[in-house]
């Protein structure tokens, strides 16, 4: 049967058994809503990254189905805490640079997809409600439209515990706001309100608390009638100020190598912050968090070894480099 609008891809997009994502489909706007709720910490865990990448891969494999991708959080008061501090502590103590680099590559693959969303025929919008830190803020910057609710705040706190801000912090911030702003934001470790980020050209719109959902629909409905021209302009914009995959990979290498130099004091600070993040979202106790991170890491290496990053029964062997380090 003919499917001129490509709607046959919608069931596939919505039918996968996601654990940390909630998907919603609006057929009139061809809009896919992705709401995140990562346990035990609302951060970019390996499991959460895998699920998000699967959504993006499904969109790419069904061109023309999704015209608007919208990301938001299902966790009250938190958009995303960024990098997985509990995992970082485990890996640094094990001096496992390979796993740090693997994690970094997962992060930049997400950024890279978003960088080229317009060329795939997809307009992207993100709504930030609550805190977004480090990698959480980095992940926001490639979106075409960034909406903050009034009480939301964001920043790059990595410098506070001597961790090099990795992945896309520098290039993405410099492109949107200039070197001076990037230098101040990243090296200060301070948190900024939506209004402050709006003045720095990192946010497109600030709305009152509770008005974010309406703002999303306003953005999507305003873009939809002129979508083709908007996407062409956004593609040209990225070409005029390109960020290369090679530069992101180089940053990952530097980030991973610098992480290995963290001191015991740095690691204890990261552990305290990770525990505070778990408490804020009502996650799990400390021992459970460590076990969850080991399982996620083992699964991620197993997926790479098997060449399968899907969600079926053939997920991977679970026999990984981490297993040897942990023995």
C-alpha positions as CSV (number, residue, x, y, z in Angstrom):
1,X,0.0,0.0,0.0
2,X,1.2,3.5,-0.8
3,X,2.2,5.5,2.3
4,X,3.0,9.0,0.9
5,X,3.4,10.6,4.4
6,X,5.6,7.8,5.7
7,X,3.3,7.1,8.6
8,X,4.1,3.4,8.5
9,X,7.2,4.3,10.6
10,X,5.2,5.6,13.5
11,X,4.3,2.3,15.1
12,X,8.0,1.3,15.1
13,X,8.9,4.6,16.8
14,X,6.3,4.2,19.5
15,X,6.4,0.5,20.1
16,X,9.9,-0.1,21.6
17,X,10.0,-0.9,25.3
18,X,11.8,2.1,26.6
19,X,12.6,2.2,30.3
20,X,13.8,5.8,30.7
21,X,11.9,7.5,28.0
22,X,8.2,8.3,27.4
23,X,7.2,8.9,23.7
24,X,4.1,10.8,22.5
25,X,3.0,11.3,18.9
26,X,1.1,14.2,17.4
27,X,0.0,13.2,13.9
28,X,-1.3,16.7,12.8
29,X,2.2,18.2,13.4
30,X,4.3,15.1,12.8
31,X,5.7,15.9,16.2
32,X,7.5,13.3,18.4
33,X,7.7,14.2,22.1
34,X,10.4,12.5,24.1
35,X,10.2,12.9,27.9
36,X,13.1,11.6,30.0
37,X,13.1,10.0,33.4
38,X,16.4,8.3,34.1
39,X,16.8,6.3,37.3
40,X,18.4,6.4,39.8
41,X,19.8,9.8,38.7
42,X,18.4,12.0,36.0
43,X,21.6,12.3,34.0
44,X,23.1,11.0,30.8
45,X,23.7,7.4,31.9
46,X,24.9,4.8,29.5
47,X,21.5,3.2,29.5
48,X,19.7,6.5,29.0
49,X,22.1,7.4,26.1
50,X,21.5,4.1,24.4
51,X,17.7,4.6,24.6
52,X,17.9,8.1,23.2
53,X,20.2,7.1,20.4
54,X,17.8,4.3,19.5
55,X,15.0,6.9,19.1
56,X,17.2,9.1,16.9
57,X,18.3,6.1,14.8
58,X,14.6,5.1,14.3
59,X,13.8,8.7,13.1
60,X,16.7,8.6,10.6
61,X,15.6,5.1,9.4
62,X,12.1,6.5,8.7
63,X,12.8,9.7,6.8
64,X,9.8,12.0,6.5
65,X,7.9,10.6,9.4
66,X,9.0,12.9,12.1
67,X,9.2,16.6,11.2
68,X,9.4,18.0,14.8
69,X,11.4,16.4,17.7
70,X,10.7,17.8,21.1
71,X,12.7,16.9,24.3
72,X,11.7,17.6,27.9
73,X,12.0,16.0,31.3
74,X,9.5,14.1,33.4
75,X,11.4,14.7,36.6
76,X,10.2,17.7,38.6
77,X,12.8,20.3,39.2
78,X,15.5,18.6,37.0
79,X,16.0,18.7,33.2
80,X,19.3,16.8,33.3
81,X,22.2,16.6,35.7
82,X,24.6,16.0,32.8
83,X,27.5,13.5,33.0
84,X,27.1,10.4,35.1
85,X,29.2,11.3,38.1
86,X,28.7,7.9,39.9
87,X,30.0,6.1,36.8
88,X,32.9,8.5,36.5
89,X,34.1,7.8,40.0
90,X,34.1,4.1,39.4
91,X,36.0,4.5,36.1
92,X,38.6,6.9,37.5
93,X,39.3,4.7,40.5
94,X,39.8,1.8,38.1
95,X,41.9,4.0,35.8
96,X,39.6,2.7,33.0
97,X,40.4,5.2,30.2
98,X,38.8,3.0,27.5
99,X,35.4,3.1,29.2
100,X,35.6,6.8,29.8
101,X,36.3,7.3,26.1
102,X,33.5,4.9,25.1
103,X,31.1,7.0,27.3
104,X,32.3,10.2,25.7
105,X,31.8,8.8,22.2
106,X,28.2,7.9,23.1
107,X,27.7,11.6,24.2
108,X,29.1,13.1,21.1
109,X,27.1,10.7,18.9
110,X,24.0,12.3,20.4
111,X,25.3,15.8,19.8
112,X,26.3,14.9,16.3
113,X,22.9,13.7,15.4
114,X,21.3,16.8,16.7
115,X,23.8,18.9,14.8
116,X,22.6,17.4,11.6
117,X,18.9,17.1,12.4
118,X,17.9,19.9,9.9
119,X,19.6,18.0,7.1
120,X,17.5,15.0,8.1
121,X,14.3,17.0,7.7
122,X,13.7,17.4,11.5
123,X,13.3,20.6,13.4
124,X,14.2,20.2,17.1
125,X,12.9,22.0,20.2
126,X,13.9,21.5,23.8
127,X,12.1,22.6,27.0
128,X,14.1,23.0,30.1
129,X,12.3,23.0,33.5
130,X,14.6,22.9,36.5
131,X,18.3,22.3,36.8
132,X,20.4,21.4,33.8
133,X,24.1,21.0,34.5
134,X,27.3,20.2,32.5
135,X,26.5,17.7,29.8
136,X,22.8,18.5,30.3
137,X,23.4,22.1,29.1
138,X,25.7,20.9,26.3
139,X,23.0,18.6,25.0
140,X,20.6,21.6,24.9
141,X,22.8,23.8,22.8
142,X,22.5,21.9,19.4
143,X,18.7,22.2,19.5
144,X,17.1,24.6,17.0
145,X,14.9,26.2,19.6
146,X,15.7,26.3,23.3
147,X,12.9,27.2,25.8
148,X,13.6,27.8,29.5
149,X,10.9,28.2,32.1
150,X,11.6,31.1,34.5
151,X,12.9,29.1,37.5
152,X,15.2,26.9,35.4
153,X,19.0,27.3,35.8
154,X,22.0,25.9,34.1
155,X,25.8,25.9,34.1
156,X,29.0,24.0,33.7
157,X,30.1,23.0,37.2
158,X,32.8,20.5,36.2
159,X,35.5,23.0,36.9
160,X,34.5,23.0,40.6
161,X,35.9,19.5,41.0
162,X,38.7,19.9,38.5
163,X,37.1,17.9,35.7
164,X,37.7,19.3,32.2
165,X,34.4,20.3,30.6
166,X,34.2,17.8,27.8
167,X,32.3,16.9,24.7
168,X,30.7,20.0,23.1
169,X,30.8,22.6,25.9
170,X,33.4,24.9,24.2
171,X,32.5,24.7,20.5
172,X,28.8,24.8,21.0
173,X,28.9,27.7,23.5
174,X,31.5,29.6,21.4
175,X,29.4,29.3,18.2
176,X,26.2,30.6,19.9
177,X,27.6,33.2,22.3
178,X,31.3,33.9,21.4
179,X,34.6,33.1,23.1
180,X,34.3,35.6,26.0
181,X,30.9,34.3,27.1
182,X,32.1,30.7,26.8
183,X,35.2,31.4,28.8
184,X,33.2,33.1,31.6
185,X,30.5,30.5,31.8
186,X,32.7,27.4,31.6
187,X,35.6,28.5,33.8
188,X,33.5,30.1,36.5
189,X,31.4,27.0,37.2
190,X,28.5,29.4,38.1
191,X,24.8,28.7,37.5
192,X,22.8,31.0,35.2
193,X,19.1,31.8,35.0
194,X,17.2,31.5,31.8
195,X,17.1,35.3,31.4
196,X,20.9,35.4,31.7
197,X,21.3,32.7,29.1
198,X,18.8,34.5,26.9
199,X,20.9,37.7,27.0
200,X,23.9,35.5,26.0
201,X,22.0,34.1,23.0
202,X,22.1,30.5,24.4
203,X,18.4,30.4,25.0
204,X,15.7,31.5,22.5
205,X,12.8,32.0,24.8
206,X,12.0,32.3,28.5
207,X,8.5,31.7,29.7
208,X,6.8,31.7,33.1
209,X,6.8,28.4,35.0
210,X,4.0,26.2,33.8
211,X,3.9,27.8,30.3
212,X,6.5,25.6,28.7
213,X,4.1,23.2,27.1
214,X,2.2,26.0,25.4
215,X,5.5,27.6,24.3
216,X,6.4,24.3,22.6
217,X,3.2,24.2,20.6
218,X,3.7,27.9,19.7
219,X,7.2,27.2,18.3
220,X,6.2,24.1,16.4
221,X,3.1,25.7,14.9
222,X,5.0,28.8,13.8
223,X,7.7,26.7,12.1
224,X,5.5,24.1,10.5
225,X,4.1,26.3,7.6
226,X,7.7,27.3,6.6
227,X,9.5,24.2,7.6
228,X,11.3,23.5,4.4
229,X,12.9,26.9,4.2
230,X,13.6,27.0,7.9
231,X,15.5,23.7,7.7
232,X,17.5,24.8,4.7
233,X,18.5,28.0,6.6
234,X,19.5,26.0,9.7
235,X,21.5,23.6,7.6
236,X,23.3,26.5,5.9
237,X,23.9,28.0,9.4
238,X,25.7,24.9,10.6
239,X,27.8,24.8,7.4
240,X,28.8,28.4,8.0
241,X,30.0,27.6,11.5
242,X,30.8,23.9,11.4
243,X,31.7,21.7,14.3
244,X,33.5,18.6,13.1
245,X,33.2,15.1,14.5
246,X,37.0,14.9,14.7
247,X,37.2,17.9,16.9
248,X,34.6,16.4,19.3
249,X,36.5,13.1,19.4
250,X,39.7,15.0,20.2
251,X,37.9,16.7,23.1
252,X,36.7,13.3,24.3
253,X,40.3,12.1,24.4
254,X,41.4,15.2,26.4
255,X,38.5,14.9,28.8
256,X,39.1,11.2,29.5
257,X,42.9,11.6,30.0
258,X,42.3,14.6,32.3
259,X,39.7,12.7,34.3
260,X,42.3,10.1,35.2
261,X,44.2,12.8,37.0
262,X,41.4,13.6,39.5
263,X,42.5,13.5,43.1
264,X,40.9,11.6,45.9
265,X,39.4,14.9,47.1
266,X,37.9,15.5,43.7
267,X,36.3,12.0,43.6
268,X,34.9,12.5,47.1
269,X,33.3,15.7,46.0
270,X,31.8,14.1,42.9
271,X,30.5,11.3,45.1
272,X,28.8,13.7,47.4
273,X,27.2,15.5,44.5
274,X,26.0,12.3,43.0
275,X,24.4,11.3,46.3
276,X,22.7,14.7,46.5
277,X,21.4,14.2,42.9
278,X,20.0,10.8,43.9
279,X,18.2,12.2,46.9
280,X,16.7,15.1,44.9
281,X,15.0,12.7,42.5
282,X,14.3,9.9,45.0
283,X,16.5,7.3,43.4
284,X,18.4,4.5,45.2
285,X,20.9,4.0,48.0
286,X,24.6,4.3,47.4
287,X,25.3,0.6,47.0
288,X,22.5,0.1,44.6
289,X,23.7,3.0,42.4
290,X,27.2,1.5,42.1
291,X,25.8,-1.9,41.1
292,X,23.4,-0.2,38.6
293,X,26.4,1.6,37.0
294,X,28.5,-1.6,36.8
295,X,25.6,-3.4,35.0
296,X,25.1,-0.4,32.6
297,X,28.8,-0.4,31.8
298,X,28.9,-4.2,31.3
299,X,25.9,-4.0,29.0
300,X,27.3,-1.1,27.0
301,X,30.6,-3.0,26.3
302,X,28.6,-6.2,25.6
303,X,26.6,-4.3,23.0
304,X,29.8,-3.0,21.3
305,X,31.3,-6.5,21.3
306,X,28.2,-8.1,19.8
307,X,27.7,-5.3,17.3
308,X,24.1,-5.0,18.5
309,X,22.9,-1.9,20.3
310,X,19.2,-2.7,20.0
311,X,16.7,-3.7,22.7
312,X,16.0,-7.3,21.7
313,X,17.1,-10.5,23.4
314,X,20.4,-10.5,21.5
315,X,21.6,-7.4,23.5
316,X,25.2,-8.6,24.0
317,X,27.3,-11.0,26.0
318,X,28.0,-8.9,29.0
319,X,31.6,-10.1,28.9
320,X,33.6,-6.9,28.9
321,X,36.8,-5.1,29.7
322,X,35.1,-3.8,32.8
323,X,34.6,-7.3,34.1
324,X,38.3,-7.9,34.1
325,X,39.0,-4.6,35.9
326,X,36.3,-5.3,38.5
327,X,37.6,-8.9,39.4
